[in-house]
Amino acid sequence: MAKEGTTITERPPTGKSDTTTCARPRRSRSGPGRPRDPAKQGAIVAAARDSFFERGFNASTIEDIAHRAGVSKVTLYNRFGDKETLFEAVIRAELGRMTAAFDLSADSALSIEERLNLFGEGMLTHLFDTDHVTFDRLLAQEIAQVPTLAERFFRAGPALCRTRLTDAIAQARDEGLLDVDDLAQAADDLMALWKGLGDIEIKFGLATTPTPDEIRQRAARGTRVFLRAYGVSDTKREGDCG
């Protein structure tokens, strides 16, 4: 007779013990379960992006997004929890292209001017992109209705951009190439020199999206002005070494 609390496992009706089952330890069910399908994850984010762009944040519904992605509402809720978190995932996906341009570690052999130009070109290409302009308009409308989106967007977007640029400037300062006492302010100065009012003019329909060559020229011009203000001259570097 089994003791109280003991689970009795029925054996197969063959009369033989199931040695295969006994030899294999059962998998614990305390883990997170099956790994999430990246393709399904991407489909949900893409469907949310399309819905937000077409209908706006407030008018978009979980039902519509799930239908577009070809998943159930339960799946969507299990993965993202709420619409705000899904919106943040869309923000991060939108910034993925720009973020790739921020990793300058592989370009350390380049001059500081070349490194900053690459960064500026990546940032401006993203800011001036037609989809981003549309997204920026959408965000401005939705923040008034859902103020928490402002902080989420800032952390995932502009704050990340400034942090990456601040790191690049700090590295150049440590290499003796820049004379900077306030890294965050220097990053703000450089972004302003690159961007100017370009993104606002495009958003208001007063200018068209610049060509890649125009973006390169704009980034290079801003970098040159920045280096005149913060750069360390060869004479000063030689004096410090002496």
C-alpha positions as CSV (number, residue, x, y, z in Angstrom):
1,M,0.0,0.0,0.0
2,A,1.5,3.3,-1.0
3,K,2.2,5.9,1.7
4,E,0.2,9.0,1.8
5,G,1.5,11.6,-0.6
6,T,3.2,9.1,-2.9
7,T,2.4,9.2,-6.5
8,I,1.7,5.8,-8.1
9,T,2.8,5.5,-11.7
10,E,1.0,3.0,-13.8
11,R,3.2,0.6,-15.8
12,P,2.5,-0.4,-19.4
13,P,0.1,-3.3,-19.8
14,T,2.8,-5.6,-21.2
15,G,3.8,-6.8,-17.8
16,K,7.4,-5.7,-18.4
17,S,8.9,-2.8,-16.7
18,D,9.4,0.2,-18.9
19,T,13.2,0.4,-18.6
20,T,13.4,3.1,-21.2
21,T,11.1,5.4,-19.2
22,C,13.0,4.6,-16.0
23,A,16.4,5.2,-17.5
24,R,15.5,8.7,-18.8
25,P,15.0,11.4,-16.1
26,R,11.9,13.5,-16.6
27,R,12.4,17.0,-17.8
28,S,11.6,19.6,-15.2
29,R,8.6,21.6,-16.0
30,S,9.7,24.5,-13.8
31,G,11.7,26.1,-16.6
32,P,10.4,28.7,-19.1
33,G,9.0,26.1,-21.5
34,R,9.7,26.0,-25.2
35,P,12.0,28.7,-26.6
36,R,10.2,31.5,-28.2
37,D,10.1,31.5,-32.0
38,P,12.0,34.5,-33.2
39,A,10.1,34.6,-36.5
40,K,6.8,34.8,-34.6
41,Q,8.2,37.5,-32.3
42,G,9.3,39.5,-35.4
43,A,5.9,39.0,-37.1
44,I,4.2,40.5,-34.0
45,V,6.5,43.5,-33.9
46,A,6.1,44.1,-37.6
47,A,2.3,43.8,-37.4
48,A,2.3,46.3,-34.5
49,R,4.4,48.7,-36.4
50,D,2.1,48.6,-39.4
51,S,-1.0,49.1,-37.2
52,F,0.6,51.9,-35.2
53,F,1.7,53.7,-38.4
54,E,-1.7,53.3,-40.1
55,R,-4.1,53.8,-37.1
56,G,-2.1,55.4,-34.3
57,F,-1.4,53.9,-30.9
58,N,-4.8,54.5,-29.3
59,A,-6.8,53.3,-32.3
60,S,-4.7,50.2,-32.7
61,T,-6.0,47.1,-30.9
62,I,-4.5,43.9,-29.7
63,E,-7.0,42.0,-31.7
64,D,-6.0,43.7,-35.0
65,I,-2.3,43.3,-34.3
66,A,-2.7,39.6,-33.4
67,H,-4.8,39.1,-36.6
68,R,-2.1,40.8,-38.8
69,A,0.6,38.7,-37.2
70,G,-1.3,35.5,-37.5
71,V,-1.2,34.7,-33.8
72,S,-3.7,34.5,-31.0
73,K,-4.3,37.3,-28.5
74,V,-3.1,35.0,-25.7
75,T,0.2,34.5,-27.5
76,L,0.6,38.3,-27.9
77,Y,-0.2,39.0,-24.3
78,N,2.1,36.2,-23.1
79,R,5.0,37.7,-25.1
80,F,4.5,41.4,-24.5
81,G,2.0,41.9,-21.6
82,D,0.4,45.1,-22.8
83,K,0.2,47.5,-25.8
84,E,2.7,49.9,-24.2
85,T,5.4,47.3,-24.0
86,L,4.6,46.3,-27.6
87,F,5.0,49.9,-28.7
88,E,8.4,50.0,-26.9
89,A,9.4,46.9,-28.9
90,V,8.5,48.7,-32.1
91,I,10.6,51.7,-31.0
92,R,13.6,49.4,-30.4
93,A,13.1,47.7,-33.8
94,E,13.0,51.1,-35.5
95,L,16.3,52.0,-33.8
96,G,18.0,48.8,-34.7
97,R,19.4,50.1,-37.9
98,M,20.8,53.3,-36.3
99,T,22.2,51.4,-33.3
100,A,24.4,49.3,-35.6
101,A,26.1,52.4,-36.8
102,F,27.0,53.3,-33.2
103,D,29.4,50.4,-32.7
104,L,32.7,52.0,-33.7
105,S,35.0,49.6,-31.9
106,A,35.9,47.9,-35.2
107,D,36.8,51.3,-36.7
108,S,39.3,52.3,-34.0
109,A,42.0,52.5,-36.6
110,L,40.2,55.4,-38.3
111,S,40.9,59.0,-37.4
112,I,38.6,60.7,-34.9
113,E,37.1,62.7,-37.7
114,E,36.3,59.6,-39.7
115,R,34.8,57.8,-36.7
116,L,32.5,60.8,-35.9
117,N,31.5,61.2,-39.5
118,L,30.4,57.5,-39.6
119,F,28.4,58.1,-36.4
120,G,26.8,61.3,-37.8
121,E,25.9,59.7,-41.1
122,G,24.2,56.8,-39.3
123,M,22.2,59.1,-37.0
124,L,21.1,61.5,-39.8
125,T,20.2,58.6,-42.2
126,H,17.9,57.3,-39.5
127,L,16.4,60.7,-38.5
128,F,15.8,61.8,-42.0
129,D,14.3,58.5,-43.1
130,T,10.7,58.8,-44.3
131,D,9.5,56.0,-42.0
132,H,11.1,57.7,-39.0
133,V,9.5,61.0,-39.8
134,T,6.1,59.2,-39.9
135,F,6.9,57.5,-36.7
136,D,8.0,60.8,-35.1
137,R,4.7,62.4,-36.0
138,L,2.8,59.5,-34.6
139,L,4.8,59.6,-31.4
140,A,4.1,63.3,-30.9
141,Q,0.4,62.6,-31.1
142,E,0.4,59.6,-28.8
143,I,2.5,61.1,-26.0
144,A,-0.2,63.6,-25.3
145,Q,-2.6,60.7,-24.7
146,V,-0.1,58.3,-23.0
147,P,2.6,60.3,-21.2
148,T,4.5,57.2,-20.2
149,L,5.4,56.6,-23.8
150,A,7.6,59.7,-23.8
151,E,10.0,58.2,-21.2
152,R,10.0,54.8,-22.9
153,F,10.8,56.3,-26.2
154,F,13.5,58.6,-24.8
155,R,15.3,55.7,-23.1
156,A,15.1,53.5,-26.1
157,G,16.0,56.1,-28.7
158,P,17.6,59.6,-28.0
159,A,19.1,58.6,-24.7
160,L,20.7,55.5,-26.3
161,C,22.0,57.6,-29.1
162,R,23.6,60.2,-26.8
163,T,25.1,57.5,-24.6
164,R,26.8,55.8,-27.6
165,L,28.1,59.1,-28.8
166,T,29.3,60.1,-25.4
167,D,31.2,56.9,-25.2
168,A,32.9,57.6,-28.5
169,I,33.8,61.1,-27.4
170,A,35.2,59.8,-24.1
171,Q,37.4,57.3,-26.0
172,A,38.7,60.1,-28.2
173,R,39.4,62.2,-25.1
174,D,41.3,59.3,-23.4
175,E,43.3,59.0,-26.6
176,G,44.3,62.7,-26.2
177,L,42.4,63.7,-29.3
178,L,39.7,65.9,-27.7
179,D,39.7,68.4,-24.9
180,V,36.3,67.8,-23.2
181,D,35.2,68.6,-19.6
182,D,31.5,67.8,-20.0
183,L,31.0,64.7,-22.2
184,A,27.2,64.9,-22.3
185,Q,27.3,68.5,-23.3
186,A,29.8,67.8,-26.0
187,A,27.6,65.0,-27.4
188,D,24.6,67.4,-27.4
189,D,26.7,70.0,-29.2
190,L,27.8,67.6,-31.9
191,M,24.3,66.2,-32.5
192,A,23.0,69.7,-32.8
193,L,25.7,70.6,-35.4
194,W,24.9,67.5,-37.4
195,K,21.1,67.8,-37.2
196,G,20.3,71.5,-37.1
197,L,16.7,71.9,-38.1
198,G,16.8,69.3,-40.8
199,D,14.5,66.8,-39.2
200,I,12.0,69.5,-38.3
201,E,11.9,70.9,-41.8
202,I,11.3,67.4,-43.2
203,K,8.6,66.7,-40.6
204,F,6.8,69.9,-41.5
205,G,7.1,69.2,-45.2
206,L,9.4,72.1,-45.8
207,A,12.3,70.0,-47.1
208,T,12.7,66.6,-48.9
209,T,14.7,63.7,-47.6
210,P,18.4,64.4,-48.3
211,T,20.4,62.1,-50.5
212,P,23.2,59.9,-49.0
213,D,25.8,62.4,-50.4
214,E,24.0,65.3,-48.8
215,I,23.9,63.5,-45.5
216,R,27.7,62.7,-45.7
217,Q,28.4,66.4,-46.4
218,R,26.2,67.5,-43.6
219,A,27.8,65.1,-41.1
220,A,31.3,66.1,-42.2
221,R,30.5,69.8,-41.9
222,G,29.2,69.3,-38.3
223,T,32.2,67.2,-37.3
224,R,34.7,69.8,-38.6
225,V,33.0,72.6,-36.6
226,F,33.0,70.3,-33.5
227,L,36.7,69.5,-33.9
228,R,37.6,73.1,-34.1
229,A,35.9,73.7,-30.8
230,Y,37.0,70.5,-29.0
231,G,39.9,69.1,-30.9
232,V,43.5,69.0,-29.5
233,S,46.1,70.5,-31.8
234,D,49.2,68.6,-32.8
235,T,51.3,71.3,-31.1
236,K,49.5,70.9,-27.8
237,R,49.8,67.1,-27.9
238,E,53.5,67.4,-28.5
239,G,53.8,69.8,-25.6
240,D,52.0,67.4,-23.3
241,C,54.3,64.5,-24.4
242,G,57.3,66.7,-23.6
